[in-house]
Protein backbone atom coordinates (compact mmCIF):
# COMPACT_ATOMS: atom_id res chain seq x y z
CA UNK A 1 0.00 0.00 0.00
CA UNK A 2 1.25 3.49 -0.81
CA UNK A 3 2.00 5.72 2.15
CA UNK A 4 0.05 8.99 1.89
CA UNK A 5 2.82 11.34 3.00
CA UNK A 6 6.13 9.88 4.15
CA UNK A 7 8.94 8.38 2.13
CA UNK A 8 9.28 4.88 3.52
CA UNK A 9 6.57 3.25 1.41
CA UNK A 10 5.88 5.58 -1.52
CA UNK A 11 5.24 3.38 -4.54
CA UNK A 12 4.33 4.36 -8.08
CA UNK A 13 1.33 2.18 -8.91
CA UNK A 14 0.05 3.60 -12.16
CA UNK A 15 1.08 1.01 -14.75
CA UNK A 16 -1.65 1.35 -17.34
CA UNK A 17 -0.17 3.05 -20.40
CA UNK A 18 2.89 1.38 -21.88
CA UNK A 19 3.51 4.17 -24.41
CA UNK A 20 4.45 6.69 -21.72
CA UNK A 21 8.16 6.51 -20.81
CA UNK A 22 8.96 5.48 -17.21
CA UNK A 23 5.36 4.54 -16.43
CA UNK A 24 6.29 0.95 -15.72
CA UNK A 25 8.51 1.64 -12.71
CA UNK A 26 7.40 0.51 -9.29
CA UNK A 27 9.62 1.77 -6.47
CA UNK A 28 10.04 5.48 -5.80
CA UNK A 29 11.82 7.02 -2.85
CA UNK A 30 12.19 10.67 -1.94
CA UNK A 31 15.27 12.15 -0.33
CA UNK A 32 13.69 14.04 2.60
CA UNK A 33 14.72 17.65 3.03
CA UNK A 34 16.47 16.77 6.30
CA UNK A 35 18.86 14.86 4.04
CA UNK A 36 19.68 17.74 1.68
CA UNK A 37 23.43 17.36 2.05
CA UNK A 38 25.60 15.44 -0.38
CA UNK A 39 26.93 13.04 2.24
CA UNK A 40 23.37 12.18 3.33
CA UNK A 41 21.99 11.39 -0.13
CA UNK A 42 23.43 7.90 -0.29
CA UNK A 43 22.87 7.23 3.40
CA UNK A 44 19.12 7.80 3.20
CA UNK A 45 18.88 5.66 0.08
CA UNK A 46 20.84 2.88 1.78
CA UNK A 47 18.35 2.90 4.64
CA UNK A 48 15.47 2.54 2.18
CA UNK A 49 17.22 -0.25 0.25
CA UNK A 50 17.97 -2.17 3.43
CA UNK A 51 14.38 -1.82 4.57
CA UNK A 52 13.08 -3.01 1.20
CA UNK A 53 15.64 -5.75 0.72
CA UNK A 54 16.60 -4.33 -2.69
CA UNK A 55 19.83 -3.37 -4.44
CA UNK A 56 18.31 -0.40 -6.26
CA UNK A 57 15.14 1.67 -6.60
CA UNK A 58 13.53 2.66 -9.85
CA UNK A 59 13.30 6.37 -8.98
CA UNK A 60 14.93 8.56 -6.35
CA UNK A 61 13.77 12.18 -6.09
CA UNK A 62 14.81 15.19 -4.05
CA UNK A 63 11.71 16.19 -2.12
CA UNK A 64 12.45 19.90 -2.21
CA UNK A 65 15.07 22.61 -2.85
CA UNK A 66 15.52 23.61 0.79
CA UNK A 67 17.43 21.84 3.54
CA UNK A 68 15.91 21.23 6.96
CA UNK A 69 17.63 20.53 10.29
CA UNK A 70 16.13 17.40 11.77
CA UNK A 71 17.01 16.21 15.27
CA UNK A 72 17.32 12.67 13.90
CA UNK A 73 16.43 10.71 10.75
CA UNK A 74 12.81 10.36 11.85
CA UNK A 75 12.32 14.10 12.40
CA UNK A 76 11.04 14.75 8.87
CA UNK A 77 9.09 17.90 9.80
CA UNK A 78 11.46 19.76 12.15
CA UNK A 79 9.99 22.89 13.73
CA UNK A 80 11.39 25.63 15.92
CA UNK A 81 9.63 26.88 19.06
CA UNK A 82 7.54 29.22 16.91
CA UNK A 83 6.20 26.30 14.90
CA UNK A 84 8.10 27.14 11.71
CA UNK A 85 10.44 24.86 9.81
CA UNK A 86 14.02 24.62 11.04
CA UNK A 87 15.94 25.58 7.90
CA UNK A 88 19.44 24.39 7.11
CA UNK A 89 20.88 27.48 5.43
CA UNK A 90 24.11 25.65 4.59
CA UNK A 91 22.32 23.26 2.22
CA UNK A 92 23.48 23.54 -1.41
CA UNK A 93 21.14 22.02 -4.01
CA UNK A 94 23.96 21.65 -6.55
CA UNK A 95 26.05 19.64 -4.12
CA UNK A 96 23.01 17.56 -3.18
CA UNK A 97 22.27 16.89 -6.85
CA UNK A 98 25.80 15.61 -7.36
CA UNK A 99 25.01 13.14 -4.62
CA UNK A 100 21.92 12.14 -6.61
CA UNK A 101 24.12 11.69 -9.68
CA UNK A 102 26.29 9.33 -7.65
CA UNK A 103 23.27 7.10 -6.94
CA UNK A 104 22.47 6.90 -10.65
CA UNK A 105 26.07 6.28 -11.71
CA UNK A 106 26.47 3.45 -9.20
CA UNK A 107 23.20 1.85 -10.30
CA UNK A 108 21.40 2.33 -7.00
CA UNK A 109 18.68 4.40 -8.73
CA UNK A 110 17.50 3.87 -12.30
CA UNK A 111 16.14 7.42 -12.54
CA UNK A 112 16.73 10.53 -10.43
CA UNK A 113 14.62 13.64 -10.28
CA UNK A 114 13.14 16.61 -8.49
CA UNK A 115 9.92 17.40 -6.68
CA UNK A 116 8.60 20.81 -5.55
CA UNK A 117 11.25 22.71 -7.54
CA UNK A 118 10.28 25.70 -9.65
CA UNK A 119 11.43 25.93 -13.25
CA UNK A 120 14.25 28.35 -12.48
CA UNK A 121 15.67 25.88 -9.97
CA UNK A 122 15.24 22.97 -12.38
CA UNK A 123 17.04 24.91 -15.11
CA UNK A 124 19.87 25.85 -12.75
CA UNK A 125 20.52 22.18 -12.04
CA UNK A 126 20.09 21.29 -15.72
CA UNK A 127 22.71 23.82 -16.84
CA UNK A 128 25.24 23.47 -14.01
CA UNK A 129 25.33 19.74 -13.33
CA UNK A 130 26.52 16.75 -15.35
CA UNK A 131 23.35 14.66 -15.29
CA UNK A 132 19.98 16.18 -16.14
CA UNK A 133 16.98 15.19 -14.00
CA UNK A 134 15.06 12.30 -15.54
CA UNK A 135 11.81 13.23 -13.79
CA UNK A 136 10.31 16.45 -12.43
CA UNK A 137 7.17 16.28 -10.30
CA UNK A 138 4.83 19.28 -10.57
CA UNK A 139 1.38 20.04 -9.20
CA UNK A 140 -0.66 19.52 -12.37
CA UNK A 141 -4.39 18.95 -12.67
CA UNK A 142 -7.42 19.97 -14.74
CA UNK A 143 -7.56 23.36 -13.04
CA UNK A 144 -3.83 24.01 -13.31
CA UNK A 145 -2.08 22.49 -16.33
CA UNK A 146 1.19 24.47 -16.22
CA UNK A 147 1.61 24.65 -19.97
CA UNK A 148 4.76 26.81 -19.94
CA UNK A 149 6.58 24.58 -17.45
CA UNK A 150 5.57 21.43 -19.31
CA UNK A 151 6.80 22.87 -22.60
CA UNK A 152 10.13 23.79 -21.02
CA UNK A 153 10.59 20.29 -19.61
CA UNK A 154 9.56 18.68 -22.89
CA UNK A 155 12.19 20.73 -24.73
CA UNK A 156 14.77 19.54 -22.20
CA UNK A 157 13.55 15.93 -22.63
CA UNK A 158 12.66 15.65 -18.94
CA UNK A 159 9.65 13.51 -18.05
CA UNK A 160 6.87 15.37 -16.24
CA UNK A 161 5.05 13.60 -13.43
CA UNK A 162 1.88 15.15 -11.99
CA UNK A 163 1.23 15.32 -8.27
CA UNK A 164 -2.04 16.63 -6.81
CA UNK A 165 -3.78 15.29 -9.92
CA UNK A 166 -7.05 15.28 -7.98
CA UNK A 167 -6.54 18.84 -6.73
CA UNK A 168 -4.06 20.49 -4.32
CA UNK A 169 -4.65 20.40 -0.54
CA UNK A 170 -4.36 24.20 -0.41
CA UNK A 171 -7.15 24.79 -2.96
CA UNK A 172 -9.93 27.12 -1.79
CA UNK A 173 -13.20 26.70 -3.69
CA UNK A 174 -14.83 29.60 -5.49
CA UNK A 175 -18.18 29.89 -7.26
CA UNK A 176 -18.33 27.55 -10.24
CA UNK A 177 -15.09 25.81 -9.27
CA UNK A 178 -15.63 23.26 -6.48
CA UNK A 179 -12.99 20.69 -5.70
CA UNK A 180 -12.20 18.77 -8.87
CA UNK A 181 -13.97 15.48 -8.03
CA UNK A 182 -17.15 17.48 -7.32
CA UNK A 183 -17.08 19.57 -10.47
CA UNK A 184 -20.37 19.00 -12.33
CA UNK A 185 -18.65 18.69 -15.71
CA UNK A 186 -16.23 16.08 -14.39
CA UNK A 187 -19.10 14.20 -12.77
CA UNK A 188 -21.09 14.17 -16.02
CA UNK A 189 -18.18 12.76 -18.02
CA UNK A 190 -17.60 10.09 -15.38
CA UNK A 191 -21.28 9.10 -15.42
CA UNK A 192 -21.31 8.93 -19.21
CA UNK A 193 -18.45 6.42 -19.07
CA UNK A 194 -19.56 4.63 -15.90
CA UNK A 195 -16.30 5.31 -14.06
CA UNK A 196 -15.16 7.07 -10.90
CA UNK A 197 -14.73 10.85 -11.25
CA UNK A 198 -11.10 10.57 -10.22
CA UNK A 199 -10.43 8.17 -13.10
CA UNK A 200 -11.52 10.95 -15.48
CA UNK A 201 -9.04 13.37 -13.90
CA UNK A 202 -6.17 10.90 -14.28
CA UNK A 203 -7.16 9.91 -17.83
CA UNK A 204 -7.26 13.57 -18.91
CA UNK A 205 -3.56 13.79 -18.08
CA UNK A 206 -2.67 10.37 -19.46
CA UNK A 207 -4.04 11.31 -22.87
CA UNK A 208 -1.58 14.20 -22.82
CA UNK A 209 1.28 11.84 -21.92
CA UNK A 210 1.43 13.06 -18.32
CA UNK A 211 2.05 10.47 -15.61
CA UNK A 212 0.20 10.84 -12.30
CA UNK A 213 1.58 10.05 -8.87
CA UNK A 214 -1.46 9.52 -6.66
CA UNK A 215 -0.15 10.76 -3.34
CA UNK A 216 -2.46 10.35 -0.36
CA UNK A 217 -5.10 8.30 -2.18
CA UNK A 218 -6.54 5.30 -0.35
CA UNK A 219 -6.09 1.81 -1.75
CA UNK A 220 -9.87 1.57 -2.24
CA UNK A 221 -9.99 4.69 -4.41
CA UNK A 222 -6.82 3.68 -6.27
CA UNK A 223 -8.50 0.39 -7.16
CA UNK A 224 -11.54 2.22 -8.53
CA UNK A 225 -9.35 4.59 -10.53
CA UNK A 226 -7.29 1.81 -12.10
CA UNK A 227 -10.41 -0.21 -12.91
CA UNK A 228 -11.93 2.81 -14.65
CA UNK A 229 -8.79 3.47 -16.68
CA UNK A 230 -8.75 0.08 -18.36
CA UNK A 231 -11.17 0.98 -21.14
CA UNK A 232 -11.56 4.73 -20.67
CA UNK A 233 -10.87 7.13 -23.52
CA UNK A 234 -12.07 10.73 -23.54
CA UNK A 235 -13.26 12.06 -26.89
CA UNK A 236 -12.27 15.45 -28.32
CA UNK A 237 -15.36 17.18 -26.97
CA UNK A 238 -14.78 15.85 -23.45
CA UNK A 239 -11.12 16.83 -23.54
CA UNK A 240 -12.09 20.34 -24.60
CA UNK A 241 -14.68 20.62 -21.81
CA UNK A 242 -11.97 19.78 -19.30
CA UNK A 243 -9.40 22.09 -20.91
CA UNK A 244 -11.79 25.01 -20.46
CA UNK A 245 -11.73 24.48 -16.70
CA UNK A 246 -8.15 25.82 -16.54
CA UNK A 247 -7.83 28.42 -13.77
CA UNK A 248 -4.20 29.34 -14.22
CA UNK A 249 -2.23 30.16 -11.12
CA UNK A 250 -5.22 30.31 -8.79
CA UNK A 251 -5.33 26.52 -8.41
CA UNK A 252 -1.62 25.95 -7.80
CA UNK A 253 -0.36 24.33 -4.63
CA UNK A 254 0.51 27.60 -2.90
CA UNK A 255 2.81 26.35 -0.18
CA UNK A 256 3.97 23.19 1.49
CA UNK A 257 1.24 21.82 3.70
CA UNK A 258 3.66 20.01 6.00
CA UNK A 259 6.42 22.67 6.05
CA UNK A 260 5.48 25.94 7.71
CA UNK A 261 7.47 29.12 7.41
CA UNK A 262 8.44 29.08 3.75
CA UNK A 263 6.74 29.06 0.38
CA UNK A 264 7.75 27.95 -3.10
Buried (B, 14 or more C-beta within 10 A) or exposed (E): EBEEEEBBBBBBBBEBBEEBBBBEBEBBBBBBBBBBBBEBBBEBBEBBBEEBEEEBBBBBBBBBBBBBBBEEEEBBBBBEEEEEBBBBEEBEBEBBBBBBBBBBEEEBBBBBBBBBBEBEBBBBBBEEBEBBBBBBBBBBBBBBBBEEBBEBBEEBEBBBBBBBBBBBBBBEEEEEBBBBBEBEBBBBBBEEBEBBBBBBBBBBBBBBBBBBBBBEBEEEBBEBBBEBBEEBEBEEEBBEBBEEBBBEEEBBBBBBEEBBBEEB
